[in-house]
Amino acid sequence: MSLSARIQAMSESPIRKLTPFAQAAEAQGKKVYHLNIGQPDVPTPKVFMEQVRKFTEPTLAYGNSHGEEVLLKAIRKYYLGLGMDYALEDIYVTNGASEALGFAILAICDPGDELLIFEPFYSNYSSMAQMYNVQLKAIATSPENDYRLPGEEVIEKAITPKTKALLLNNPGNPAGTIFTRKEMEMLVRIALKHDLMIIADESYREYVFSGSMISFGTYPELAQNLVITDTVSKRFSACGARIGYLLTKNKELCQQILKCCQSRLCCPMLEQYGAAALYSTPPEYLAKVNAEYKKRSETLKEELAKIPGLQFSKPCGAFYVMVKLPVDDAESFATWLLEHFDLDGDTVMIAPGAGFYLTPGKGVDEARLAYVINCQALRRAIKILGAGLQAYPGYKLK
Amino acid sequence: MSLSARIQAMSESPIRKLTPFAQAAEAQGKKVYHLNIGQPDVPTPKVFMEQVRKFTEPTLAYGNSHGEEVLLKAIRKYYLGLGMDYALEDIYVTNGASEALGFAILAICDPGDELLIFEPFYSNYSSMAQMYNVQLKAIATSPENDYRLPGEEVIEKAITPKTKALLLNNPGNPAGTIFTRKEMEMLVRIALKHDLMIIADESYREYVFSGSMISFGTYPELAQNLVITDTVSKRFSACGARIGYLLTKNKELCQQILKCCQSRLCCPMLEQYGAAALYSTPPEYLAKVNAEYKKRSETLKEELAKIPGLQFSKPCGAFYVMVKLPVDDAESFATWLLEHFDLDGDTVMIAPGAGFYLTPGKGVDEARLAYVINCQALRRAIKILGAGLQAYPGYKLK
């Protein structure tokens, strides 16, 4: 009995694959600074648990497949505040943004269809595409060009009759890039010209530290070709709630997404009530969190600039940066940091870059850093990274 | 821009598709008895919310992709109590049993591969198979033969080189059947002979009102060919928690399932803590609930027997029965009950049978009833069903 080819082709998460080494290091008494995972240290607004604790129904019953109305209304209001008018029936609550992305891929693509992405990209996009036998087709961006988009002709050249959508993450994980207005307009133009869908993962919308972020939802001409995926995970530091959602004004797509929702009955109820309450958080919360991340991004830049031979993307948003390391293989280096290195008992965990690329051989000397720890811890973590490089047998500047 | 063929081929849930009619009836002031959905009215054990309320971490962070240890340990202990020894690393927490089934299908089958099922079957199996482009191949059981399994040669004849697994639900939704020891042994023998996996959905294990239920997990020779899916939804009347899980001793499969788990990061945290606490519920809880359902199954039989021209499956377990109605089209009748009928202001909602069959034309005069309401309400609901039939223009015994 052999397992499916598609499951065997799925790669392990670059964010989580080194976890056993981190656990072993921690078991040895080392302190590990986790820059590998986008798990913010920011407290979840208290309204979340306050709302959850209020649940007194005797039976925790199934809810709407579509999503609980209180949450749908909260999401609608939040989007109205951003100038986007989504009706309740245009919004579908999902098990994290992951499920929203999965439903969008499944509804738009048949096996063998193609999705265009810019690499590096959020590694789980590739797992989701593989689950549904959809081909990702990667268009390169590079550390040398600060991960900016290529020209229109390069993108159009990648489009084939099998291309169904552009899968875009803005602000971007892992490189922290934000599309400029010119880039946005180009992407909208391409989607309309070739009648492609845009699947826009805007989970990091509130984390903008340089420039400004424009939502694809603000282009009315794109309405029928757009799916936005979003989540409370990062916005409200509630990753463990697993409450995401999908928005689209394409009614035909809505009808199909509802079938997907029905097939798994509903999303967790308590977490939906909590998530709805999160949207009553006063705007000062997000402003304060944003200011904190901006400070972290500055600290990060300052500290990374001190490391000889290390290049890094401009941390514009989404609390991630890609770094190009002066080593041959970032995964070996990341493993070595956990297994064989410490600075006064401390080490650091980073996510190897190759997992954020589709093209074999790309990103092998890169890594993603999530700056989700406070400035002091961040300074310490980057100092450890620098010291680790100096001590690493494979350090190229030796 | 056309949507995918696979999503368009997905059928709407027969359990939920008439919901708009029910809502309209309720808006008109009608009381609707819901026999369409397996949503128990039994209270969720209080320990669930007690445990949830204890959560005081400042940040609701991501958990283990695999599942929280406290829940894994609770599940392990529950299975040990049933004589099945699953290690923690053989258990994977999922978003409901639905996700467990999806992961199992995805990990075992490539597009075009076949899964054998007995029809009628739980309708969402078909949605899940369609999502992953897997072909369900149905083997008939019939109301005339009380939905018992056919002989070994009939099942073996359906096996092709593309057959990867048998997808089995025991106790069975929608017909309330329970496999006999002889049937179990036959299924195990077939799986081993043809090296097929058995995906055993044993969500209703505790709901047995006649005969006894044997788990596929008690056949040691089947260990490498078995995946069990399970959930707290029905067992503890916690459907809204969406906490399911998957168990397998096949290490290769475990490794692949972990990748699926990582691709969606983790399951909702609060609900996992609550679910773990559910397993500390004293055994008297399940015994009491079981006794209540047994009473309901007796009431149901008694009342259904009074309706002329109606045949029904023996309600052995899983709080469902299939009924064969003296009408041409059960969906038209079910819709009519909601739109045009009431008995002193009350009506009843049932799930049309065709959605539980794969073979076109089958089950059109059948419906599934979930006996998840108390005996008094159940008597009333079945009385309404009988009166509805008498009044229905398409009633065949007129």
Interface residues (C-beta under 8 A of the other chain):
Chain A: M1 L3 S4 A5 R6 I7 Q8 M10 S11 E12 S13 R16 I37 Q39 P40 D41 V42 P43 T44 F48 M49 V52 R53 F55 T56 P58 T59 L60 A61 Y62 G63 S65 N95 G96 S98 E99 G102 L106 A107 I108 C109 D110 P111 D113 N124 S127 M128 M131 Y132 N133 K164 D195 L196 M197 Q224 N225 S237 A238 C239 G240 A241 R242 I243 E252 L253 Q256 K259 C260 Q262 S263 R264 L265 C266 C267 P268 M269 L270 E271 G274
Chain B: M1 L3 S4 A5 R6 I7 Q8 M10 S11 E12 S13 R16 I37 Q39 P40 D41 V42 P43 T44 F48 M49 V52 R53 F55 T56 P58 T59 L60 A61 Y62 G63 S65 N95 G96 S98 E99 G102 L106 A107 I108 C109 D110 P111 D113 N124 S127 M128 M131 Y132 N133 K164 D195 L196 M197 Q224 N225 S237 A238 C239 G240 A241 R242 I243 E252 L253 Q256 K259 C260 Q262 S263 R264 L265 C266 C267 P268 M269 L270 E271 G274
